[in-house]
Amino acid sequence: MKQDVSKMSCEAFQAAVAGIDWWRRKCFHPHLESCELCRALLADLETIAEAARQLFPIEEPPDELWEHIESDHQA
């Protein structure tokens, strides 16, 4: 039996958010339409994620990294 996600509890919604990264893509979820608490939680998570990206910028590894890993693995 398929659950109506628009009637999802806050607890179920928040558990789902913790387990997947759809919230980072700002995808719509029917639960958010009727739940101010979860919309606020989502906004807080987006703020935290943005702050973390600024603290730890993504750095591209050097080109020779995979060669080094492969040579260590074969040794």
Buried (B, 14 or more C-beta within 10 A) or exposed (E): EEEEEEEBEEEEBBEBBEEEEEBEEEEEBEBBEEBEEBBEBBEEBEEEEEEEEEEEEEEEEEEEEEEEEEEEEEE
